[in-house]
Amino acid sequence: MAQSDGTTAAPRLLIVSNRLPVTIHQDGDEFTVERSSGGLATALSHPHAAGNSLWLGWPGSAYESDADRRRLTRLLRNTYRFSPVYLTDEQVQRYYYGFSNGALWPLCHFFEAHVVYDDDEWEAYVQVNRLFCDAVAAEVRGDELIWVHDYHLFLLPDMLRQRFPEARIGFFLHTPFPPSELFRVLPCREVLLRGLLGADVVGFQTFNNLQNFLYSVYRVLGIAADMNALAYEGRPVHCAVHPISVDPNQFINALDSDSDTLEESRRLDEAMADRKVILGMDRLDYSKGIPGRLRAYQRLLGAHPEWREAVTLVQVAVPSREQVTAYQDLRRQVDELVGEINGTYGTTTWTPVQYVHRNLPFAEICALLRRADIALITPLRDGMNLVAKEYAVCQKERAGALILSEFAGASSELGEAFFVNPYDTEGMAARMHEVLSSSDEALADRMGALHRRVCGHTVHAWAQKFLDELASVQTQRTPCALNDTAQRRLLVAYAKAEKRVLLLGYDDVPASSVERWYHTAPGADLLDALQTVSQDTRNTVAVLSGRDRDTMENWFGSCGSILVAEDGGWIRESPQAFWRQTLADLDDAWKTTVRPILEEAVTRTPGSMLVERGHSLGWQYHLADPEFGLWQAHELYGQLQALLAGSGLQVQRGNKLVEIKWAEIHKGMLGAQIIAAGADFIMAVGGRHSDETLFESVPPEQWTVKTGTGFSRAQFVLPTTTDAVALLQTLAELSA
């Protein structure tokens, strides 16, 4: 959008999350709003504060009164640029506590035993996602970036895409994404994945989460990624790793100059004196590993009496989802462990565990993060864990130590931490003893590196990087749907033309590994239509395929069209002609080198096979385990690319196929030769990657049609090969 000074205004930003970053207090008709200081609130405060934005989310209570809703909406919109999405108590119970946190949360954190799937709760989840869609739709003007956050709104990107095909939509998942074996236990798995694929950019905390998502898409939908981009409904979906971070200045400024924080630090130093402080700071959630952490500390005190009265564990456990049974059970378990440790080892002058079960003010949080000699962060599974990064920030010029679970997302960035397996009680106790026994000099070097790294990659840089990627998405979608209007124009052009060329790519390979990949002979409807258009004297018709000559002869030999086999390696100009090799001077000596590599891949991958066609060799894995086959394909593709660089051979990926062939031989080469004779109507139809060269050979003012989904140089797209056959039948009727 152009401004008066000639510059381009930044696009408006719509932020969408389950909760607004506020706590609202009501006293009669008056509302007071308290800003949240959580991870998401901090993460998005900078782009939201930039000005041209609106944040949509649930305000935290039902507010059933229409008058209350009107007053609160005015306050939130006018003062904070927040737009509340109101939910009933029943919707909150079923959508939030039910499906979101009873099914998705445990599944995303690998706790399959905690997953509770309920059809009514799933319906509530769908219904609430639609409510959010309606709320966003009411704000869309056409120039927005829409940024959706977290597992509560998995369905929202696709719902928005259906209403606004040209919108730029981003999604970021703050939790882990589970392995496909776990994700696929959900009956609604396909709908959830398609919901996410409505986005243009899908962001994850770690590469492992990204890979889990891509494998799930491949397993459930049969869509493979190419360089972390998925071809979905004719557009690219970019999947990227964007590890979230913190705002270092928020903590450093408080520690340097905030009077409340300085007073808390003084009181803490006075209370702890010379004792070592181990800090655990978490929501009270079963994913955080608090019971295992307490048992490890108990083991430390039992195995190393020298640390009794010399160390204190401060465990802050912020209340969370207290009406959920699993969380009530967890609280009882933690209470019992704290009581057991303090009862066994405590003295009149020392409490081994200081347990805090409440929210702490920011000043107390900063003081604890500064004073702690060790941050003990041991989640069983965590998307990132920002406490680890906050601790590193607050340890400026100090010799603290970060003991970190290898299953926290932060472990992929914070390599100087001391890693532990949170399921290994003995290992955690031994690691605590090791760190407590280490010199300040050794710890300072590691903590200094952590501090510099976290301060160098702030949450503001994280947000800007994601939004820059989303803003760069091209809003023009190609190819366009060959709708009724476009088809009428095509048919009129065909009817008027005196000389026509029809180029038909035929490689109809089913995506399902259950079907045998070679059972794809053309149906009678296609053959009849093809024969009719070929008999029209105004038409030159060619069928181009990757199949071998014998197959093409058997399938299409009676149709009277030009036949091209092996993706351009052989051509038969008429039923009376013999097959002719298109480039006879190319030799196949390279196969001696490549064949053993493909044979080894066949040996390693049950259900795969070697496919040889004239001047090409291929490795086909339609019957292999999908994930293992895809992984082997990635490995094989990279190995062959390195081996054959500069040789004139190309390695290409197809439908569960890795193929090596001469780069000079392709369908487009034959298409260009056929078109060269001249025509006033040209149409190319195809659905495979090899048909892209065919589309390139057609002049831009003519007709190119892709079948299926994916990136393409074609102008138009038809959803299925059945639609393409129907189009050919219509042309046959005109010819007849």
Secondary structure as GFF3:
##gff-version 3
##sequence-region A 1 736
A	DSSP	beta_strand	13	19	.	.	.	ID=ss1
A	DSSP	beta_strand	22	27	.	.	.	ID=ss2
A	DSSP	beta_strand	30	35	.	.	.	ID=ss3
A	DSSP	alpha_helix	39	49	.	.	.	ID=ss4
A	DSSP	beta_strand	53	58	.	.	.	ID=ss5
A	DSSP	alpha_helix	66	75	.	.	.	ID=ss6
A	DSSP	pi_helix	76	80	.	.	.	ID=ss7
A	DSSP	beta_strand	82	84	.	.	.	ID=ss8
A	DSSP	alpha_helix	89	91	.	.	.	ID=ss9
A	DSSP	pi_helix	92	104	.	.	.	ID=ss10
A	DSSP	alpha_helix	105	108	.	.	.	ID=ss11
A	DSSP	three_ten_helix	112	114	.	.	.	ID=ss12
A	DSSP	alpha_helix	119	137	.	.	.	ID=ss13
A	DSSP	beta_strand	145	149	.	.	.	ID=ss14
A	DSSP	three_ten_helix	151	153	.	.	.	ID=ss15
A	DSSP	alpha_helix	156	163	.	.	.	ID=ss16
A	DSSP	beta_strand	168	172	.	.	.	ID=ss17
A	DSSP	alpha_helix	180	183	.	.	.	ID=ss18
A	DSSP	alpha_helix	189	196	.	.	.	ID=ss19
A	DSSP	beta_strand	201	204	.	.	.	ID=ss20
A	DSSP	alpha_helix	207	221	.	.	.	ID=ss21
A	DSSP	beta_strand	225	226	.	.	.	ID=ss22
A	DSSP	beta_strand	229	232	.	.	.	ID=ss23
A	DSSP	beta_strand	235	241	.	.	.	ID=ss24
A	DSSP	alpha_helix	248	257	.	.	.	ID=ss25
A	DSSP	alpha_helix	259	272	.	.	.	ID=ss26
A	DSSP	beta_strand	276	283	.	.	.	ID=ss27
A	DSSP	three_ten_helix	286	288	.	.	.	ID=ss28
A	DSSP	alpha_helix	290	303	.	.	.	ID=ss29
A	DSSP	three_ten_helix	305	307	.	.	.	ID=ss30
A	DSSP	beta_strand	311	318	.	.	.	ID=ss31
A	DSSP	alpha_helix	325	345	.	.	.	ID=ss32
A	DSSP	beta_strand	353	356	.	.	.	ID=ss33
A	DSSP	alpha_helix	362	371	.	.	.	ID=ss34
A	DSSP	beta_strand	374	377	.	.	.	ID=ss35
A	DSSP	alpha_helix	386	394	.	.	.	ID=ss36
A	DSSP	beta_strand	401	405	.	.	.	ID=ss37
A	DSSP	three_ten_helix	409	412	.	.	.	ID=ss38
A	DSSP	beta_strand	418	420	.	.	.	ID=ss39
A	DSSP	alpha_helix	425	436	.	.	.	ID=ss40
A	DSSP	alpha_helix	440	456	.	.	.	ID=ss41
A	DSSP	alpha_helix	459	471	.	.	.	ID=ss42
A	DSSP	beta_strand	480	481	.	.	.	ID=ss43
A	DSSP	alpha_helix	484	496	.	.	.	ID=ss44
A	DSSP	beta_strand	500	505	.	.	.	ID=ss45
A	DSSP	alpha_helix	524	535	.	.	.	ID=ss46
A	DSSP	beta_strand	539	544	.	.	.	ID=ss47
A	DSSP	alpha_helix	549	556	.	.	.	ID=ss48
A	DSSP	beta_strand	562	565	.	.	.	ID=ss49
A	DSSP	three_ten_helix	566	568	.	.	.	ID=ss50
A	DSSP	beta_strand	570	572	.	.	.	ID=ss51
A	DSSP	beta_strand	580	581	.	.	.	ID=ss52
A	DSSP	alpha_helix	591	604	.	.	.	ID=ss53
A	DSSP	beta_strand	609	613	.	.	.	ID=ss54
A	DSSP	beta_strand	616	620	.	.	.	ID=ss55
A	DSSP	alpha_helix	626	644	.	.	.	ID=ss56
A	DSSP	beta_strand	649	654	.	.	.	ID=ss57
A	DSSP	beta_strand	657	662	.	.	.	ID=ss58
A	DSSP	alpha_helix	667	675	.	.	.	ID=ss59
A	DSSP	beta_strand	681	686	.	.	.	ID=ss60
A	DSSP	three_ten_helix	689	691	.	.	.	ID=ss61
A	DSSP	alpha_helix	692	696	.	.	.	ID=ss62
A	DSSP	beta_strand	703	707	.	.	.	ID=ss63
A	DSSP	beta_strand	716	718	.	.	.	ID=ss64
A	DSSP	alpha_helix	721	735	.	.	.	ID=ss65
###
